[in-house]
């Protein structure tokens, strides 16, 4: 287990979007002395501040309805942050409280990570086993209306506020997929209880770990999953699939811990920024719990942020084969800076880089083997007439049992049966296992 005190003090998080309360994992920072020091060096822009005060005074005097000073100032702060980048935001008391709750893996909402593209709200990824995923919402869908109201021109914060509501209330989203005709999806808001790690044996000797998002305890849960699969298999695994598809990210420390479970040495990730202590480096501790088994990492366009750290590190360290489609490309680090009155700022403070110095920002991780999503159609196996069906056929000669038509046992349904990318990953692992003579 890594103990990253420097990380905790800065609370560097890999956030996806300012829609944090919908699906977001982060750790608040206790203080921001470095940021304060950096900003006090430059003199205050007095002319611009006078203009700001004059604009506020004119609004208060001339606007058609009275406007509260607090509302004007909070809107000014929101505008100041929303125009920096899509991931910086002002968090009011509710937003900040829900962001803190989300690190425990339980919060209210729809279960989608959203971002902004060309003025529209875009789904980065739905989270497994949430109202959004159950309703069939997909990564890349555009949300063009919320309860009949167009989203174009709204800030991300405004759109997210409209998607929030009481648990049990229904909400209708109008979506556009792949440039097609808009269609409506009605969801019921729910308490989102996200299980960060799921695991099972796909076949004897071949394990599968899916990480839905990176929460505080994700590294610990991956360690337990590896131990359980090894125990269930009765011996060392022949191969492992690490599934990061549609994983929107989460806590940086957890991403580092997960990589640490798969490598024995070397750099995992490093960050670069302007404020003091924003340039950090994280390396392996030598605690490889995976026993160096062959590894395939699955990613797609919904894999973002912390997912890209993990995929990029394992790719650069030549630890596994990255398969799927190019990831989202979110390579910036957000720091949560608490303010007074239970409010906070979430601002971008650094970029992160893979061990080989690659910046993922706006480019993403390109898989070693591209495998696009496809629908598997299982054809009915024809019952061919076999040698063992012939009357008077010869025996095997080595004492093996006859295998006439229909003698094979019906296989239990498994995840790879209708998941083309996962099936390809398993096939690759089997091939590596055969050629390596394991």
C-alpha positions in Angstrom: 0.0 0.0 0.0 1.4 3.4 -0.9 1.5 6.2 1.7 1.4 9.4 -0.2 1.4 12.2 2.3 2.4 14.8 -0.2 -0.6 13.8 -2.3 -3.0 14.0 0.7 -1.7 17.5 1.6 -2.4 18.8 -1.8 -5.5 16.7 -2.5 -4.6 16.3 -6.1 -7.5 14.6 -7.8 -8.3 13.4 -11.2 -11.7 14.9 -11.8 -13.5 14.6 -15.0 -16.0 17.3 -15.1 -17.6 20.0 -13.0 -20.6 17.7 -12.8 -19.0 16.4 -9.6 -22.1 15.6 -7.6 -23.4 13.3 -10.3 -20.4 11.0 -10.3 -17.1 12.2 -9.0 -14.4 11.1 -6.6 -12.1 13.6 -5.0 -10.4 14.6 -1.8 -10.6 18.2 -0.4 -7.4 20.0 0.4 -7.0 21.3 4.0 -5.3 24.5 2.9 -3.7 26.3 0.0 -0.7 28.3 1.3 1.2 27.7 -1.9 -1.5 28.9 -4.1 -1.8 32.1 -1.9 1.9 32.8 -2.1 1.8 32.5 -5.9 -1.0 34.9 -6.3 0.2 37.7 -3.9 3.3 38.5 -6.0 1.4 40.3 -8.7 -0.3 43.7 -7.9 -4.0 43.9 -8.0 -5.5 45.2 -11.3 -7.1 48.3 -9.9 -8.6 49.6 -13.1 -10.4 46.3 -13.8 -11.6 46.1 -10.1 -13.0 49.6 -10.5 -14.8 48.4 -13.6 -16.2 45.4 -11.8 -17.5 47.6 -9.0 -19.1 50.0 -11.5 -20.8 47.1 -13.3 -22.1 45.7 -10.1 -23.4 49.2 -9.0 -25.1 49.7 -12.4 -26.8 46.3 -12.2 -28.1 47.0 -8.7 -29.4 50.4 -9.8 -30.8 49.7 -13.3 -31.8 46.0 -13.5 -35.5 45.4 -13.9 -35.7 43.6 -10.6 -33.7 43.9 -7.4 -30.7 41.6 -7.2 -29.1 40.4 -4.0 -25.4 41.3 -3.6 -24.6 37.7 -2.6 -26.2 36.4 -5.8 -24.3 38.8 -8.0 -20.9 38.1 -6.3 -21.4 34.3 -6.4 -22.3 34.5 -10.1 -19.2 36.5 -10.7 -17.1 33.9 -9.0 -18.7 31.1 -11.0 -18.1 33.0 -14.3 -14.5 33.6 -13.3 -13.8 29.9 -12.8 -16.0 28.4 -15.6 -14.0 30.4 -18.2 -10.7 28.9 -17.1 -11.2 25.4 -18.4 -14.0 22.8 -18.3 -12.8 21.2 -15.0 -12.4 24.3 -12.8 -15.4 25.3 -10.8 -16.8 27.1 -7.7 -18.4 24.7 -5.3 -21.3 25.9 -3.2 -22.1 24.2 0.1 -24.3 21.5 -1.6 -21.8 20.9 -4.3 -18.8 20.6 -1.9 -20.7 18.3 0.5 -21.7 16.0 -2.3 -18.2 15.9 -3.8 -16.9 14.8 -0.3 -19.6 12.1 -0.1 -18.8 10.8 -3.5 -15.3 9.7 -2.4 -17.0 7.1 -0.2 -18.8 5.6 -3.2 -22.3 6.6 -2.3 -24.1 9.7 -3.5 -27.3 10.9 -5.2 -27.8 11.4 -8.9 -28.1 9.7 -12.3 -24.7 8.0 -12.5 -23.2 9.8 -15.5 -20.0 11.8 -16.0 -20.6 14.7 -18.3 -18.4 17.2 -20.1 -18.8 20.1 -22.5 -18.3 20.1 -26.3 -19.3 22.8 -28.8 -21.7 24.3 -26.2 -23.5 21.0 -25.6 -23.5 18.7 -22.6 -21.7 15.4 -23.6 -21.8 12.1 -21.7 -18.2 11.1 -20.9 -19.3 7.8 -19.5 -22.2 6.1 -17.7 -21.3 4.4 -14.4 -22.1 0.7 -14.1 -25.3 -0.3 -12.3 -26.8 3.2 -12.1 -30.0 4.7 -13.6 -28.0 6.0 -16.6 -26.3 2.7 -17.5 -29.5 0.8 -17.0 -31.4 3.2 -19.3 -28.8 2.5 -22.1 -27.1 5.9 -22.0 -23.7 5.6 -23.8 -20.4 7.5 -23.7 -20.5 10.1 -26.5 -24.2 10.8 -26.3 -25.1 14.5 -26.3 -27.7 15.8 -23.8 -29.5 18.4 -25.9 -32.5 18.9 -23.5 -33.2 18.4 -19.8 -37.0 18.1 -19.1 -37.6 19.7 -22.4 -35.3 22.7 -21.9 -32.4 23.1 -24.3 -28.9 22.8 -22.8 -27.0 24.7 -25.5 -25.7 27.9 -24.1 -26.0 26.8 -20.5 -23.0 26.6 -18.3 -22.0 23.1 -17.1 -23.0 24.0 -13.6 -26.5 25.1 -14.7 -27.0 21.9 -16.6 -25.9 19.8 -13.7 -28.1 21.7 -11.3 -31.1 20.9 -13.5 -30.2 17.2 -13.5 -30.1 17.1 -9.7 -33.2 16.6 -7.6 -34.8 14.5 -4.9 -34.2 10.8 -4.8 -37.1 9.0 -6.6 -38.0 11.9 -8.9 -38.1 11.3 -12.6 -36.2 13.3 -15.2 -36.3 13.2 -19.0 -33.1 13.7 -21.0 -33.2 14.3 -24.7 -30.2 12.7 -26.3 -28.5 12.7 -29.7 -26.3 9.7 -30.6 -23.9 9.6 -33.5 -25.6 12.6 -35.2 -28.9 10.8 -35.4 -32.5 11.8 -34.4 -33.0 13.1 -30.9 -34.7 10.6 -28.5 -35.9 10.8 -25.0 -34.8 8.8 -22.0 -36.6 9.0 -18.7 -34.7 8.1 -15.6 -35.4 8.1 -11.9 -32.9 9.8 -9.6 -31.4 7.4 -7.1 -28.8 7.1 -4.5 -25.7 6.0 -6.5 -23.9 3.2 -4.7 -20.9 2.5 -6.8 -18.9 -0.7 -6.3 -15.5 0.4 -7.4 -14.1 -3.1 -8.2 -15.7 -6.2 -9.6 -13.8 -9.5 -10.3 -14.3 -13.1 -11.4 -12.6 -15.9 -13.3 -13.6 -15.9 -16.9 -12.3 -19.4 -17.4 -10.0 -21.6 -15.3 -6.7 -19.7 -15.1 -8.0 -16.4 -16.5 -9.0 -13.6 -14.3 -11.0 -10.4 -14.9 -11.0 -7.2 -12.9 -13.3 -4.3 -13.7 -12.7 -0.9 -12.1 -15.8 1.3 -12.5 -14.1 4.4 -11.0 -11.2 5.2 -8.7 -12.3 5.8 -5.1 -10.3 6.1 -2.0 -10.3 2.3 -1.3 -9.9 1.1 -4.9 -6.3 0.1 -4.6 -7.2 -2.0 -1.5 -10.1 -3.6 -3.3 -8.0 -4.6 -6.3 -5.5 -6.2 -3.9 -8.3 -8.3 -2.4 -9.7 -9.2 -5.9 -6.2 -10.5 -7.0 -5.9 -12.6 -3.8 -9.4 -14.0 -4.2 -9.0 -15.0 -7.8 -5.7 -16.7 -7.1 -7.4 -18.6 -4.3 -10.4 -19.6 -6.4 -8.2 -20.7 -9.2 -6.1 -22.9 -6.8 -2.9 -21.8 -8.4 -1.2 -18.9 -10.1 -3.3 -17.3 -12.9 -2.4 -17.8 -16.6 -3.6 -14.3 -17.5 -5.6 -11.3 -16.4 -7.9 -8.7 -18.0 -8.0 -5.2 -16.4 -11.1 -3.5 -17.7 -11.0 0.3 -17.5 -13.7 1.0 -20.2 -16.1 3.8 -19.3 -14.1 4.5 -16.1 -14.3 8.3 -15.7 -11.4 8.6 -13.2 -11.3 9.5 -9.6 -8.6 9.8 -7.0 -5.0 10.0 -8.2 -3.6 8.1 -5.2 -5.8 5.1 -6.0 -4.6 5.0 -9.6 -1.0 5.0 -8.3 -1.8 2.2 -5.9 -3.5 0.1 -8.6 -0.4 0.4 -10.9 1.8 -0.5 -8.0 0.0 -3.9 -7.7 1.2 -4.8 -11.2 4.8 -3.6 -11.4 7.9 -4.2 -9.3 9.9 -1.0 -10.1 9.9 2.2 -12.1 8.0 5.4 -12.4 4.2 5.4 -12.4 3.2 9.0 -13.1 4.5 12.5 -12.5 2.8 16.0 -12.4 3.9 19.4 -13.5 2.4 22.7 -12.4 3.1 26.3 -11.3 2.4 26.2 -7.5 4.8 24.8 -5.0 4.6 21.1 -4.4 2.6 20.5 -7.6 5.6 18.7 -9.3 5.3 15.2 -7.9 6.7 11.8 -8.9 5.2 8.5 -7.9 7.1 5.2 -8.3 6.5 1.6 -7.6 7.2 0.2 -4.1 8.1 -3.3 -5.4 4.9 -4.9 -4.1 3.7 -6.7 -7.3 0.6 -8.6 -6.2 -0.2 -9.8 -9.7 2.7 -12.2 -9.8 3.7 -10.8 -13.2 1.0 -12.7 -15.0 0.2 -11.7 -18.7 -2.0 -8.7 -18.6 -4.4 -7.1 -21.1 -5.8 -3.6 -20.3 -9.1 -2.6 -21.9 -9.9 1.1 -22.6 -12.3 3.1 -24.7 -13.4 6.7 -25.3 -15.1 6.7 -21.8 -11.8 5.9 -20.1 -10.5 9.1 -18.6 -8.2 10.7 -16.1 -7.1 8.2 -13.5 -7.9 5.4 -16.0 -5.5 6.9 -18.4 -2.8 7.2 -15.8 -3.1 3.4 -15.1 -3.3 2.5 -18.8 -0.4 4.8 -19.7 1.8 3.6 -16.9 1.3 -0.1 -17.7 1.8 0.6 -21.4 5.1 2.6 -20.9 6.4 0.0 -18.5 5.7 -2.8 -21.0 3.7 -4.5 -18.3 0.6 -5.3 -20.4 -1.0 -5.0 -23.8 -3.5 -2.1 -24.0 -6.5 -3.0 -26.2 -9.6 -1.2 -27.3 -10.1 2.3 -28.6 -8.3 5.7 -27.8 -9.2 7.0 -24.4 -10.8 10.3 -23.5 -7.7 12.5 -23.1 -8.2 14.2 -19.7 -4.7 14.8 -18.4 -5.1 17.6 -15.9 -5.0 17.6 -12.1 -7.6 19.4 -10.0 -6.9 20.6 -6.5 -9.9 21.2 -4.2 -9.3 24.3 -2.1 -11.8 24.8 0.8 -13.1 28.3 1.5 -15.0 29.6 4.4 -18.8 29.0 4.8 -18.5 25.4 3.6 -17.6 26.4 0.0 -14.6 25.4 -2.1 -12.7 26.0 -5.3 -11.9 23.2 -7.7 -9.1 24.4 -10.0 -6.7 22.9 -12.4 -3.2 23.1 -10.9 -1.1 20.7 -13.0 -0.8 18.3 -15.9 0.2 14.7 -15.4 2.6 12.7 -17.5 3.2 9.0 -18.1 6.6 7.4 -17.3 7.9 8.1 -20.8 6.9 11.8 -20.6 3.7 11.6 -22.6 1.0 14.2 -21.8 -2.4 12.6 -22.2 -4.2 16.0 -22.3 -6.5 16.3 -25.3 -4.9 13.3 -26.9 -5.6 10.2 -24.8 -4.0 6.8 -24.7 -3.7 5.0 -28.0 -4.2 1.3 -27.6 -1.5 -1.1 -28.7 -4.2 -3.2 -30.4 -7.3 -1.4 -31.6 -10.4 -3.4 -31.1 -13.7 -1.5 -31.7 -16.9 -2.4 -30.0 -19.0 -4.9 -31.9 -22.1 -6.9 -31.4 -21.6 -10.7 -31.1 -24.1 -12.8 -32.9 -23.8 -16.4 -31.9 -24.7 -18.8 -34.7 -26.3 -22.1 -33.8 -23.7 -24.8 -34.0 -24.6 -27.4 -36.6 -24.8 -31.0 -35.2 -22.3 -32.5 -37.7 -22.2 -36.3 -37.9 -18.9 -37.5 -36.4 -16.8 -40.6 -36.6 -17.9 -41.5 -33.1 -21.5 -41.7 -34.4 -20.6 -44.4 -36.9 -21.7 -48.0 -36.0 -18.7 -50.2 -35.5 -16.2 -47.3 -35.3 -12.7 -47.9 -33.9 -11.8 -46.9 -30.4 -9.4 -44.1 -29.6 -6.4 -46.3 -29.1 -5.1 -44.3 -26.2 -8.1 -45.2 -24.0 -9.9 -41.9 -24.5 -13.7 -41.8 -24.3 -15.7 -41.4 -27.5 -17.1 -38.0 -28.3 -20.2 -38.4 -30.4 -22.5 -35.6 -31.6 -24.1 -33.6 -28.7 -21.7 -35.0 -26.1 -20.3 -31.6 -25.1 -21.5 -30.0 -21.9 -23.4 -26.7 -22.4 -21.2 -23.8 -21.2 -22.4 -21.5 -18.5 -23.0 -17.9 -19.8 -20.0 -15.7 -19.2 -19.3 -12.0 -19.7 -17.1 -12.6 -22.8 -20.0 -14.3 -24.6 -21.6 -11.0 -25.6 -18.6 -8.6 -25.2 -16.5 -8.6 -28.3 -13.6 -6.6 -26.8 -13.4 -8.7 -23.8 -13.5 -11.9 -25.9 -10.6 -10.6 -28.0 -8.7 -9.8 -24.8 -9.2 -13.3 -23.5 -8.1 -14.8 -26.8 -4.9 -12.8 -26.8 -4.1 -14.0 -23.2 -4.7 -17.6 -24.3 -2.3 -17.1 -27.2 0.3 -15.5 -25.0 0.0 -18.4 -22.6 0.4 -21.0 -25.4 3.4 -19.4 -27.0 5.2 -18.7 -23.8 4.8 -22.4 -22.8 3.2 -21.5 -19.4 
